[in-house]
Amino acid sequence: MKINSISHICCIGAGYVGGPTMSVIADRCPDIEVTVIDINKDRIDAWNEKDLRKIPVYEPGLDEVLKRARGRNLFFSTAIEASIAKADIVFISVNTPIKSKGVGAGQASDIRWVEASARQVAKYAKGKTIVVEKSTLPVRTAAAIKSILETPNKNISEDESCQRFSVLSNPEFLAEGTAIKDLEEPDRVLIGGDDSSAIEALKSIYLRWVPKEQILCTNLWSSELSKLISNAFLAQRISSINAVSALCEVTGADVREVSKAIGADHRIGKKFLEAGPGFGGSCFKKDILNLVYLCNHFGLPEVASYWEQVIELNAWQQQRIYRTILHKLFGTVNGKKLAILGFAFKADTNDTRESPSLRIALDLLEEGALLSIHDPKVSEDKIFEDLNRNEAAWEGKWSYVKTISEAVIEADAVLILTDWKEYAELDWFDLAKKMRAPAWVFDTRSIVEPSQIKSAGLNFWRVGDGVN
């Protein structure tokens, strides 16, 4: 394959990474046909919805990209065989959850879908094909993919079979809520591999809009490991500042002031120093658990223990917030109505995977609370799916509400668990009239003005505030 000869791209997996990533590539490369395939017909149908409000992934700016590219050179399809056969490059962007059974259960990544995708590529690809790891994978997964791809195909001569595939690692570094901006203006694009012509071919695509100096090339193993380490470092900062928030509360300090002071040091920087209810989403916990597993596997238990503490601290922060709510409400929430504002793990996404809201809600339901849940982008069906999947012997009940006003009627407390912009702009004087006194506001995201809450006659707690 010659550089700049790419005419067809196929992506296996139409999820939070595959859909947005291929949409931006298609938008920036109108001469290249990009097809996203998935075995889930309902998901593909949702991506093809005329009403862009119904597409399966909410990301600011994604609808505008789809308007330009979909139907022009961007397609979503279940035609797996034909799409792979036509492709010059195949991206593998499938789910890699933590194993629930067997060796490595609870820590190691389950790469069954990656293996299945590699087998599909081996079976259907025609001619020279570049296979790109886009999913977050354990180090040296590329070796497994190579082994599958290089297995002789009975319909192809052995010489041709060994020359057909090049495997590259091109991990995503997207933050949900800013994924389109991250794709259009990336800090870096990382490409790992040992086939220089394949690397140049993939690099030529990104060069359409990414400055050359921001495209980093490494070997395969460095690229795979860099993704895990990047997420581990970010999660570590969140757990660190959350540990500091607890110390601030008992010493009279304010974590926001501490964060500003230490973030002013250019060696540290100010990003990811906002205390809150802990990290969520599909990547941080999963990637650190996988890192822990790898460290133990390679005989580095001390390193594994270090990273495991990041996860334990994250869970502790959510439990600490739940216990604080319980304590402030006279030691019990049984039969009390609590309004939960925000169910997504962060603002500007409809993703609820590993959401702190879910963990805190489950603990409150176990205590017998009556939860009234609002989120501007997470559907009632999704909330039901998440809570029902984790249901135990609850004493409490929950309901989904479409308005914040409805959520707070006769509520004993409001819990702000997701940093949606609209939650920072509420009329607390009006909301306070609807609540049952003495009512509380628990701000786990530090997005409301304390003086407004107190002026409205409400009790107030926020994370990391020593005057609580």
N, C-alpha and C positions, 0 to 999 in steps of 0.2 A: 504494500500500500504506500502510495506517495503522499507526502505532506500536502495538505490542502485538498486532498481528494475525497474527503469525507462528504458523503451525500445523504446518508441515512443513519439515524441514531435510534436505538431502541432502549427503553428502560423497563426492566422487570420490577414492578412494584409501584402502585399508585397511591402511596401514603403521604405522610407529612413531609418527607424528603423528596421522593421521586416526583410527585406532582408539581410542586413549586420550582424545583431545580430544572426540570425539563421545560417548564413553561418559560423560564427566563432564557434558557439556551435557545429555544425556538424563537423567542422574541428578538434576541440579539443576532441570530443567524438565520434570517428568513430564507436563505437558499438551501438550508439543510432541513430535510423532513425528519421530524421527531415524533416517535410513537411511544406512548406509555401503555404498557400492557399489564394485566392483572387477571388472576383466575376468578376474582370476585366480581361477578357481573353487576351486582347492585352498586358497587363502588365505581365501576367504570360508567355506569348509567348516570350516577350522581355527578361525575366530572363532565359529562356531556349535557347536563341540565342547561336549558336556555336561561332559566332564572339563576343568575350567578350567586344569589343569596343562598342557594341550596347546594352548592358544591360542598364536598365533604371536609375541606380544610378551610378555616378562616384565617387569612393573613392579610393585613392592610396592604393594598396595592396589587394583590393577586388578581382581583377581578379585572383591573385595567389591562394587565398583561394578557390575560385570557381573551379579552375582547380583541386584542390585536393579533394574537397568534393562533387561537383555536380555529380549526377549519381551514386555515391558510397553510400552515406547515406543522401544526401541532395537532396530534390525534390521540384519543384515548380508546383503547380497543381490547377485546378478549381474543383477538386473532394471534395467538402466541407463536405458532409455527411460522406463519407468513411474515410476521414482524421481525422475528429473529433472523430468518433466512435472508431478508433484504438488508439487514443492518451491517454497517461497517464497524460501528462501535456498539457494544451492549453494556449498559450500566446495570449492575445488580444492586437494587435498593429495596431489599425486603426486610421484614422484621427479624430481629435477632434477640428474642427475649431471654431472660434468665431461665435456665433449666429448672424444672420443678421436681424432676425425678432423676435417679441414677447418679453416676459419678459427676461430682461438681454441682449437684443440686443446690440451688440457692445462691450460687455465685457464678458458675461458668455460663457462657452464652450458648444458647441452643442455635446451632447453625444449620438445622435441617433444611430450612427454606433456601439458604445460600447454596447448599449442596444440590437441592432439587433444581435450582435455577441454573447451576453450572451444567447439570446433566441435560437440561433443555437446550442450552446453548450448544453443547457438544453434539446433540442429536440433530438440531435444525440449522445451524449456521452453515453458510455457503462461502467458500473462499476464505481469504485472510480476514480475521475478525479480532478486534481489540476488545478484551473483556475488562471492565472497570469495576473494582470494588467501591461501592458508594456507601453501603451499610457500614455501621461501626462494627468492627470485627476483632477477634482475638489476634494477637501477633502470630504470624506464620499461617494464617488461614489461606493466604494466596498459594501456599504450597499444596494444600488440599485441592483448591480449584484447578491448579495446573495439572495435578495428577489425574483429575477427572477429564479435563480437556484433552490431555495427551494420550488417553487410552485409545488404542487403535479402533477406528471405525471401519466396520466390515465393508462399507460401501466406498471407502477411500483408501488409496495406497498408503503404506506406512510412512513413506517420505512426505507425502502431502499432509497426512494427519499431524505430524510433528511440527510442520511449518504453519499450521492454520491459525494458531492463537498466540496472542501476547496478553499477559495479565498485568494490569496496573492497579495501584491503589490511589484513590482520589477522594479521601474522606471529606464529609461535609462539616463545616464549622458554622452552622446556622443557629441563631437564637429564635425560638418561636416568638412571634409577635413582631419581629423585625427581619424575618427570613428573606423577603423580597429585597429589602435594602442591603442585607448581608450578601445576597447573590449578585446584585448589581454593583455594589461597591465593597468588595471583599477586602479584609485585612491582608489575606494571602490565599492563594490557591496552591494546594500541595499535591504533587504528583510523584508517586513512588513506583519504580520499576527498573528493569535492567535492559529493556529493549529501547534503544535511543530513537529509532524511527517511530515506534508506537508512542513514546513520550512526546515527541515533536508533533505528531498528528493530533493528540489530545490537547497539547499546549496551543496549537494553532486555533483551536476553537475558542479557548478562553482569551486569547490575544485580541479577539474582536472587540473586547471592551475592558479587559483587565491589563493594566500596565505591566510590562515585561518583568520589572524588578519585583513585582508582587507574586510572581509564579515561582514557587520553590520546588526543586526537583531533588529527590532523595532515593535511597534504595527502598525496596518494598517494605522491609521490616521497620525501618525508621518511620515510614509514612503510617503504617498501621498503628504503631505504638504512640505516635504523636497525637492521634485523635483521643486515645484513652487518657493520656497524660494531660492534655489540654482541658478536658472536662474535669479531671481530678483536681487540677489546680484551681479552677473556678469554684468548684464545690467546696474545696478546702477554705477558700476565702469567706464563703457564706457561713460555713460552720464556725469559723474563727470569730467573725463579727457577732454571730448569735451567741457564742460563749461570752463575749465581752458584754453583750446586752444584759445578760443575767447578772453579771458583776456590777454593771451600772445601776441596776435597780436596787441593789442592796447597799450601795455606797453613796447614793445621792448624785451620781454622775448622769450625764445624758449621752446616750450612745451616738446620737446624731452629731453632737459636738466633738466627741472622741473620733468618730469617723472622718469628720472634716479635718481635724487636726492631723491625723496620721495620713490621710489621703493627700494632704498638701506636700508630703515628702515625695519627690519625683521617683524615688526608688520603689515606692509602694504604689502610688497612684490611687485615684478615688473610685475606680469602678469595682463593683461587686463588694462594696462595703456598706450596704444598706441592710440593717437588721430586719428580720421578719419572721414568718412562721416556718422557715426552712425551704430548701430547694425541692422542686418536683420535676415533672416532665419525664420523658422517656429515656433520657440519656445519663444524667449524672449518677443516680444510684446504680443503674445497670452497669455503667462503664467502670465505676469504682469497684463494684463486686467482682467484675471480671478481672480487674487489675489485682485484686486481693487473691483471687484464685490462681492467676498466673505466677504471682510472687511465691505463693506456697508451693505450687507445682515445681518451680525452679529452685526450691530450697532457700527462700528468703523470707522466713517467718516474721522477722522483725520489721521488714518493709511492709509486709502484708498487714501486720497489726497497726502500723502507723496509719495506713489508708483506711482501714476498717473503722478507726476512731472518727473519721469524718462523717461516715454514715450514722454511727451511733449517736454522735452529737446532734445530727439533724433530727433524728427520731426523738431525742430527749427534748429538743426545743419545742416540738409540737406537743409533747406530753406536758411540758412545763406550762405552756399557754392554756391547755385544757384545764390543768389543775388550778391555775390562777383564776380562770373564769368560775370554776366551782367554788373556790375560796371566797371570791368577791360576792357571789350570790348566796351567801350565808351557808355554804357547805353542801348545798343540794340544788340540782336543776330539775329534779323529778316533777313533772307536770307543769314546768315553766316554759313559756314560749320564748324561743331565741331566734332572732332574725339573722340568717347567714347571708352576707353580701359577698358574692363571688364563690364560684365552684371550680373555675378553671385554675390551673396551677400558677398562671400569671396573666396579666392583662394582654389584650390583643391576640388571644388565641382561644380556640374552643377545645383545647386539649386538656383532659382531666387526669392523665396518667400520673400516678404518684403525687397527686395534688395534696398539699397540706390541708386543704379544706376537707377532703375526703376523710383523712385520718382523724381530724378533730371532730368532724360530724359523727363519725362512727363511735368515738368515745362518749360523746354527749348523748347519743341515742341509747347507748348501753346504760347510761345513768338515768334514763327516763325523760329526757328533754323532748319538747315539742318543737321541731325545727321548721322554720319557714324559709325556704331557700330561693334566692334570686341570683341570676347571672344573665348578662345581656347577650351572651353567645352560646352558652351551653344549654342544650335542650332538656326538657323534662324527661324524655326517653333515655338520654345519656345519663342523667343523674340517677334515674331508676335503675339502669343497668349497673352502675358503679356501686350504689348502696345495696342493691339486692344481691349482687355477687358476693358481698362481704357480710351479708346479714347473719347475725347470731341471735341469741335470745334477748332481743331488745325489749325494754319497757317503754321506750319512747316511740314517737311517730314523726313523720316528716311530710311536708307538702311543698309543691312547686308554685311559685307566684310570679306573675308577669310584671308587677310593679313594686317599687320599694315601699310605697305608701301602704300597700296591702301587707307587705312583709312585717312591718313594724306595729300593726294594730294590736294593742294589748300585749306587746312584747316586753319582757323583763330586761332584755339586752339586745344590742346590735353588735354583731361580730363582723368586722371588715377583714376578710381573709384573702381577697384578690385586689390588686391595685388598679382597678378600672378607673379611668378618669372621672366618670360620672359620680363615683362615690366620694370624690374629693370636692364636689360642688353641690352637696345636699343642703337643703334648708332645715337645719336642726331645730329651729324654733317650731316649725310646723310639725316635724316628725315627733318631737318630744310630747306634743299634745296627744298623740295617738298611743303612746306607750304607757305601761303600768308602772307607777312610781313605787319605790325608788328605782329608776331605770339606769342602765349602764350602757356605755359605748366602749367596746374593746377594739382598738385600732392596732392591728398587727402589722400594718404596712406604713404607718407614719404618714398618712396622706390627708388627714383632716386637721383643722386648726383647733388646738385645745381650748382656746378662749371662747370659741363659738359653742362648743359642746357644753362648757361650764356655764356660759351665759344663758343657755337654754334650760338650765336646771338639771342637767344630766350628770351622773357620775362618769368619770373618764379614766381609762387605763390605756397606755400605749407601750409597746415593746421598748425596753431599754431606757425607760424614763425613771430616774431616781426619785422623783417627787410623787410617784403613783401612791 
